[in-house]
Amino acid sequence: MIIRYNEDRKIVETIRQGLKKKDGYCPCRLEQIEENLCMCQEFRDQIADPEFEGFCHCRLYYKEK
């Protein structure tokens, strides 16, 4: 399993700026709850699935099989 940043540097920079503004919480989510801390629970659940390949919700990370 390989997890990497999105290849689009503009997206990565935008999301990283949002993370700084929201103290590490996903900038794409409204609630600041533990499950939304980056790397969010949704993506951690997705990467636990050996068949999943794709981006996290905000498109910062990509999981390759």
Biopython code that builds the backbone (N, CA, C, O; Angstrom):
import numpy as np
from Bio.PDB.StructureBuilder import StructureBuilder

atoms = [
    (1, "MET", "N", (0.846, -1.177, 0.000)),
    (1, "MET", "CA", (0.000, 0.000, 0.000)),
    (1, "MET", "C", (0.893, 1.242, 0.000)),
    (1, "MET", "O", (1.869, 1.328, 0.746)),
    (2, "ILE", "N", (0.538, 2.186, -0.844)),
    (2, "ILE", "CA", (1.260, 3.454, -0.930)),
    (2, "ILE", "C", (0.255, 4.586, -0.767)),
    (2, "ILE", "O", (-0.773, 4.618, -1.444)),
    (3, "ILE", "N", (0.561, 5.519, 0.140)),
    (3, "ILE", "CA", (-0.260, 6.719, 0.306)),
    (3, "ILE", "C", (0.631, 7.900, -0.042)),
    (3, "ILE", "O", (1.722, 8.057, 0.506)),
    (4, "ARG", "N", (0.149, 8.728, -0.962)),
    (4, "ARG", "CA", (0.945, 9.865, -1.405)),
    (4, "ARG", "C", (0.077, 11.111, -1.482)),
    (4, "ARG", "O", (-1.151, 11.034, -1.452)),
    (5, "TYR", "N", (0.738, 12.260, -1.583)),
    (5, "TYR", "CA", (0.006, 13.501, -1.806)),
    (5, "TYR", "C", (-0.536, 13.532, -3.237)),
    (5, "TYR", "O", (-0.001, 12.873, -4.129)),
    (6, "ASN", "N", (-1.579, 14.288, -3.437)),
    (6, "ASN", "CA", (-2.104, 14.563, -4.758)),
    (6, "ASN", "C", (-0.969, 15.142, -5.608)),
    (6, "ASN", "O", (-0.143, 15.901, -5.100)),
    (7, "GLU", "N", (-0.923, 14.798, -6.868)),
    (7, "GLU", "CA", (0.124, 15.301, -7.752)),
    (7, "GLU", "C", (-0.080, 16.775, -8.108)),
    (7, "GLU", "O", (0.855, 17.436, -8.559)),
    (8, "ASP", "N", (-1.285, 17.290, -7.910)),
    (8, "ASP", "CA", (-1.585, 18.691, -8.200)),
    (8, "ASP", "C", (-1.120, 19.551, -7.024)),
    (8, "ASP", "O", (-1.786, 19.604, -5.990)),
    (9, "ARG", "N", (0.004, 20.214, -7.178)),
    (9, "ARG", "CA", (0.604, 20.983, -6.082)),
    (9, "ARG", "C", (-0.304, 22.112, -5.598)),
    (9, "ARG", "O", (-0.263, 22.476, -4.423)),
    (10, "LYS", "N", (-1.114, 22.661, -6.485)),
    (10, "LYS", "CA", (-2.021, 23.743, -6.101)),
    (10, "LYS", "C", (-3.076, 23.237, -5.112)),
    (10, "LYS", "O", (-3.392, 23.916, -4.135)),
    (11, "ILE", "N", (-3.613, 22.052, -5.368)),
    (11, "ILE", "CA", (-4.588, 21.451, -4.453)),
    (11, "ILE", "C", (-3.930, 21.176, -3.105)),
    (11, "ILE", "O", (-4.501, 21.480, -2.057)),
    (12, "VAL", "N", (-2.737, 20.605, -3.132)),
    (12, "VAL", "CA", (-2.020, 20.277, -1.896)),
    (12, "VAL", "C", (-1.779, 21.542, -1.076)),
    (12, "VAL", "O", (-2.023, 21.549, 0.131)),
    (13, "GLU", "N", (-1.311, 22.595, -1.705)),
    (13, "GLU", "CA", (-1.029, 23.841, -0.990)),
    (13, "GLU", "C", (-2.308, 24.445, -0.419)),
    (13, "GLU", "O", (-2.308, 24.928, 0.714)),
    (14, "THR", "N", (-3.389, 24.425, -1.180)),
    (14, "THR", "CA", (-4.662, 24.970, -0.718)),
    (14, "THR", "C", (-5.183, 24.207, 0.497)),
    (14, "THR", "O", (-5.622, 24.812, 1.475)),
    (15, "ILE", "N", (-5.133, 22.893, 0.433)),
    (15, "ILE", "CA", (-5.620, 22.072, 1.548)),
    (15, "ILE", "C", (-4.717, 22.251, 2.763)),
    (15, "ILE", "O", (-5.215, 22.335, 3.886)),
    (16, "ARG", "N", (-3.405, 22.310, 2.566)),
    (16, "ARG", "CA", (-2.485, 22.490, 3.700)),
    (16, "ARG", "C", (-2.697, 23.841, 4.379)),
    (16, "ARG", "O", (-2.589, 23.938, 5.601)),
    (17, "GLN", "N", (-2.994, 24.872, 3.610)),
    (17, "GLN", "CA", (-3.312, 26.181, 4.200)),
    (17, "GLN", "C", (-4.597, 26.085, 5.024)),
    (17, "GLN", "O", (-4.684, 26.638, 6.121)),
    (18, "GLY", "N", (-5.599, 25.373, 4.481)),
    (18, "GLY", "CA", (-6.849, 25.176, 5.215)),
    (18, "GLY", "C", (-6.645, 24.404, 6.504)),
    (18, "GLY", "O", (-7.269, 24.710, 7.520)),
    (19, "LEU", "N", (-5.777, 23.409, 6.471)),
    (19, "LEU", "CA", (-5.472, 22.636, 7.676)),
    (19, "LEU", "C", (-4.842, 23.520, 8.747)),
    (19, "LEU", "O", (-5.156, 23.382, 9.929)),
    (20, "LYS", "N", (-3.970, 24.414, 8.346)),
    (20, "LYS", "CA", (-3.344, 25.338, 9.303)),
    (20, "LYS", "C", (-4.390, 26.247, 9.933)),
    (20, "LYS", "O", (-4.365, 26.486, 11.141)),
    (21, "LYS", "N", (-5.301, 26.749, 9.122)),
    (21, "LYS", "CA", (-6.344, 27.659, 9.617)),
    (21, "LYS", "C", (-7.301, 26.960, 10.573)),
    (21, "LYS", "O", (-7.846, 27.584, 11.483)),
    (22, "LYS", "N", (-7.504, 25.651, 10.360)),
    (22, "LYS", "CA", (-8.461, 24.898, 11.176)),
    (22, "LYS", "C", (-7.770, 23.986, 12.185)),
    (22, "LYS", "O", (-8.366, 23.020, 12.661)),
    (23, "ASP", "N", (-6.518, 24.289, 12.511)),
    (23, "ASP", "CA", (-5.764, 23.540, 13.527)),
    (23, "ASP", "C", (-5.714, 22.040, 13.260)),
    (23, "ASP", "O", (-5.843, 21.238, 14.186)),
    (24, "GLY", "N", (-5.527, 21.659, 12.000)),
    (24, "GLY", "CA", (-5.369, 20.256, 11.648)),
    (24, "GLY", "C", (-6.649, 19.527, 11.291)),
    (24, "GLY", "O", (-6.610, 18.360, 10.901)),
    (25, "TYR", "N", (-7.786, 20.202, 11.419)),
    (25, "TYR", "CA", (-9.056, 19.589, 11.036)),
    (25, "TYR", "C", (-9.266, 19.765, 9.537)),
    (25, "TYR", "O", (-8.867, 20.776, 8.959)),
    (26, "CYS", "N", (-9.886, 18.784, 8.924)),
    (26, "CYS", "CA", (-10.139, 18.810, 7.489)),
    (26, "CYS", "C", (-10.864, 20.108, 7.107)),
    (26, "CYS", "O", (-11.927, 20.405, 7.653)),
    (27, "PRO", "N", (-10.300, 20.874, 6.180)),
    (27, "PRO", "CA", (-10.943, 22.117, 5.779)),
    (27, "PRO", "C", (-12.222, 21.891, 4.972)),
    (27, "PRO", "O", (-12.984, 22.829, 4.739)),
    (28, "CYS", "N", (-12.454, 20.670, 4.553)),
    (28, "CYS", "CA", (-13.648, 20.341, 3.767)),
    (28, "CYS", "C", (-14.835, 19.953, 4.649)),
    (28, "CYS", "O", (-15.937, 19.735, 4.145)),
    (29, "ARG", "N", (-14.620, 19.867, 5.929)),
    (29, "ARG", "CA", (-15.665, 19.459, 6.880)),
    (29, "ARG", "C", (-16.017, 20.620, 7.799)),
    (29, "ARG", "O", (-15.149, 21.414, 8.163)),
    (30, "LEU", "N", (-17.263, 20.721, 8.169)),
    (30, "LEU", "CA", (-17.711, 21.807, 9.032)),
    (30, "LEU", "C", (-17.395, 21.568, 10.501)),
    (30, "LEU", "O", (-16.954, 22.478, 11.203)),
    (31, "GLU", "N", (-17.619, 20.341, 10.965)),
    (31, "GLU", "CA", (-17.440, 20.040, 12.385)),
    (31, "GLU", "C", (-15.966, 19.813, 12.724)),
    (31, "GLU", "O", (-15.244, 19.140, 11.988)),
    (32, "GLN", "N", (-15.540, 20.376, 13.831)),
    (32, "GLN", "CA", (-14.196, 20.121, 14.322)),
    (32, "GLN", "C", (-14.282, 19.058, 15.416)),
    (32, "GLN", "O", (-14.277, 19.351, 16.612)),
    (33, "ILE", "N", (-14.360, 17.818, 14.952)),
    (33, "ILE", "CA", (-14.440, 16.668, 15.843)),
    (33, "ILE", "C", (-13.259, 15.747, 15.534)),
    (33, "ILE", "O", (-12.647, 15.840, 14.470)),
    (34, "GLU", "N", (-12.953, 14.869, 16.466)),
    (34, "GLU", "CA", (-11.790, 13.994, 16.331)),
    (34, "GLU", "C", (-11.759, 13.245, 14.998)),
    (34, "GLU", "O", (-10.692, 13.075, 14.407)),
    (35, "GLU", "N", (-12.909, 12.803, 14.528)),
    (35, "GLU", "CA", (-12.974, 12.043, 13.281)),
    (35, "GLU", "C", (-12.560, 12.870, 12.066)),
    (35, "GLU", "O", (-12.247, 12.313, 11.014)),
    (36, "ASN", "N", (-12.557, 14.196, 12.206)),
    (36, "ASN", "CA", (-12.216, 15.069, 11.086)),
    (36, "ASN", "C", (-10.799, 15.623, 11.156)),
    (36, "ASN", "O", (-10.422, 16.465, 10.342)),
    (37, "LEU", "N", (-10.009, 15.155, 12.128)),
    (37, "LEU", "CA", (-8.593, 15.521, 12.137)),
    (37, "LEU", "C", (-7.907, 14.834, 10.964)),
    (37, "LEU", "O", (-8.161, 13.662, 10.683)),
    (38, "CYS", "N", (-7.050, 15.557, 10.294)),
    (38, "CYS", "CA", (-6.359, 15.002, 9.124)),
    (38, "CYS", "C", (-5.279, 14.017, 9.609)),
    (38, "CYS", "O", (-4.487, 14.372, 10.482)),
    (39, "MET", "N", (-5.237, 12.935, 9.131)),
    (39, "MET", "CA", (-5.911, 12.162, 8.131)),
    (39, "MET", "C", (-7.234, 11.678, 8.751)),
    (39, "MET", "O", (-7.233, 10.990, 9.771)),
    (40, "CYS", "N", (-8.331, 12.038, 8.136)),
    (40, "CYS", "CA", (-9.663, 11.837, 8.724)),
    (40, "CYS", "C", (-10.034, 10.353, 8.857)),
    (40, "CYS", "O", (-9.474, 9.485, 8.188)),
    (41, "GLN", "N", (-10.974, 10.109, 9.726)),
    (41, "GLN", "CA", (-11.421, 8.736, 9.982)),
    (41, "GLN", "C", (-11.969, 8.084, 8.718)),
    (41, "GLN", "O", (-11.745, 6.896, 8.483)),
    (42, "GLU", "N", (-12.683, 8.854, 7.907)),
    (42, "GLU", "CA", (-13.232, 8.301, 6.659)),
    (42, "GLU", "C", (-12.116, 7.723, 5.784)),
    (42, "GLU", "O", (-12.246, 6.615, 5.263)),
    (43, "PHE", "N", (-11.031, 8.464, 5.623)),
    (43, "PHE", "CA", (-9.931, 7.971, 4.790)),
    (43, "PHE", "C", (-9.189, 6.822, 5.460)),
    (43, "PHE", "O", (-8.772, 5.883, 4.782)),
    (44, "ARG", "N", (-9.018, 6.879, 6.771)),
    (44, "ARG", "CA", (-8.382, 5.750, 7.477)),
    (44, "ARG", "C", (-9.192, 4.473, 7.278)),
    (44, "ARG", "O", (-8.625, 3.392, 7.112)),
    (45, "ASP", "N", (-10.525, 4.599, 7.294)),
    (45, "ASP", "CA", (-11.379, 3.428, 7.044)),
    (45, "ASP", "C", (-11.223, 2.952, 5.602)),
    (45, "ASP", "O", (-11.188, 1.750, 5.339)),
    (46, "GLN", "N", (-11.131, 3.896, 4.677)),
    (46, "GLN", "CA", (-10.980, 3.521, 3.268)),
    (46, "GLN", "C", (-9.646, 2.827, 3.028)),
    (46, "GLN", "O", (-9.601, 1.828, 2.310)),
    (47, "ILE", "N", (-8.562, 3.327, 3.609)),
    (47, "ILE", "CA", (-7.262, 2.702, 3.348)),
    (47, "ILE", "C", (-7.124, 1.349, 4.048)),
    (47, "ILE", "O", (-6.255, 0.551, 3.695)),
    (48, "ALA", "N", (-7.967, 1.095, 5.024)),
    (48, "ALA", "CA", (-7.967, -0.234, 5.659)),
    (48, "ALA", "C", (-8.525, -1.294, 4.717)),
    (48, "ALA", "O", (-8.262, -2.483, 4.895)),
    (49, "ASP", "N", (-9.291, -0.872, 3.718)),
    (49, "ASP", "CA", (-9.869, -1.782, 2.719)),
    (49, "ASP", "C", (-8.813, -2.055, 1.649)),
    (49, "ASP", "O", (-8.428, -1.135, 0.927)),
    (50, "PRO", "N", (-8.337, -3.293, 1.531)),
    (50, "PRO", "CA", (-7.284, -3.589, 0.558)),
    (50, "PRO", "C", (-7.719, -3.359, -0.896)),
    (50, "PRO", "O", (-6.872, -3.233, -1.780)),
    (51, "GLU", "N", (-9.000, -3.304, -1.142)),
    (51, "GLU", "CA", (-9.500, -3.099, -2.503)),
    (51, "GLU", "C", (-9.656, -1.622, -2.870)),
    (51, "GLU", "O", (-9.847, -1.290, -4.040)),
    (52, "PHE", "N", (-9.576, -0.735, -1.872)),
    (52, "PHE", "CA", (-9.774, 0.693, -2.142)),
    (52, "PHE", "C", (-8.547, 1.296, -2.794)),
    (52, "PHE", "O", (-7.418, 1.060, -2.366)),
    (53, "GLU", "N", (-8.780, 2.072, -3.827)),
    (53, "GLU", "CA", (-7.752, 2.914, -4.429)),
    (53, "GLU", "C", (-8.418, 4.228, -4.776)),
    (53, "GLU", "O", (-9.446, 4.245, -5.454)),
    (54, "GLY", "N", (-7.839, 5.340, -4.315)),
    (54, "GLY", "CA", (-8.413, 6.630, -4.639)),
    (54, "GLY", "C", (-8.019, 7.710, -3.651)),
    (54, "GLY", "O", (-7.175, 7.515, -2.777)),
    (55, "PHE", "N", (-8.666, 8.868, -3.822)),
    (55, "PHE", "CA", (-8.383, 10.051, -3.015)),
    (55, "PHE", "C", (-9.192, 10.063, -1.727)),
    (55, "PHE", "O", (-10.254, 9.451, -1.620)),
    (56, "CYS", "N", (-8.641, 10.791, -0.747)),
    (56, "CYS", "CA", (-9.419, 11.103, 0.447)),
    (56, "CYS", "C", (-10.468, 12.149, 0.062)),
    (56, "CYS", "O", (-10.467, 12.642, -1.066)),
    (57, "HIS", "N", (-11.343, 12.480, 0.976)),
    (57, "HIS", "CA", (-12.456, 13.397, 0.725)),
    (57, "HIS", "C", (-11.998, 14.733, 0.140)),
    (57, "HIS", "O", (-12.598, 15.228, -0.814)),
    (58, "CYS", "N", (-10.947, 15.314, 0.698)),
    (58, "CYS", "CA", (-10.509, 16.641, 0.247)),
    (58, "CYS", "C", (-9.474, 16.578, -0.880)),
    (58, "CYS", "O", (-9.034, 17.610, -1.385)),
    (59, "ARG", "N", (-9.092, 15.369, -1.264)),
    (59, "ARG", "CA", (-8.170, 15.122, -2.369)),
    (59, "ARG", "C", (-6.708, 15.468, -2.050)),
    (59, "ARG", "O", (-5.905, 15.671, -2.960)),
    (60, "LEU", "N", (-6.368, 15.535, -0.766)),
    (60, "LEU", "CA", (-4.979, 15.771, -0.385)),
    (60, "LEU", "C", (-4.142, 14.507, -0.570)),
    (60, "LEU", "O", (-3.034, 14.554, -1.104)),
    (61, "TYR", "N", (-4.689, 13.382, -0.120)),
    (61, "TYR", "CA", (-3.977, 12.100, -0.190)),
    (61, "TYR", "C", (-4.599, 11.184, -1.219)),
    (61, "TYR", "O", (-5.789, 11.255, -1.523)),
    (62, "TYR", "N", (-3.733, 10.306, -1.754)),
    (62, "TYR", "CA", (-4.177, 9.274, -2.693)),
    (62, "TYR", "C", (-3.601, 7.946, -2.234)),
    (62, "TYR", "O", (-2.415, 7.846, -1.920)),
    (63, "LYS", "N", (-4.453, 6.925, -2.196)),
    (63, "LYS", "CA", (-3.988, 5.583, -1.835)),
    (63, "LYS", "C", (-3.909, 4.731, -3.099)),
    (63, "LYS", "O", (-4.874, 4.606, -3.853)),
    (64, "GLU", "N", (-2.737, 4.156, -3.301)),
    (64, "GLU", "CA", (-2.532, 3.211, -4.398)),
    (64, "GLU", "C", (-2.567, 1.810, -3.827)),
    (64, "GLU", "O", (-2.179, 1.593, -2.679)),
    (65, "LYS", "N", (-3.024, 0.866, -4.614)),
    (65, "LYS", "CA", (-3.037, -0.535, -4.176)),
    (65, "LYS", "C", (-1.640, -1.092, -4.140)),
    (65, "LYS", "O", (-1.448, -2.258, -3.796)),
]
sb = StructureBuilder()
sb.init_structure("model")
sb.init_model(0)
sb.init_chain("A")
sb.init_seg("    ")
for serial, (resi, resn, name, xyz) in enumerate(atoms, 1):
    if name == "N":
        sb.init_residue(resn, " ", resi, " ")
    sb.init_atom(name, np.array(xyz, "f"), 0.0, 1.0, " ", f" {name:<3s}", serial, name[0])
structure = sb.get_structure()
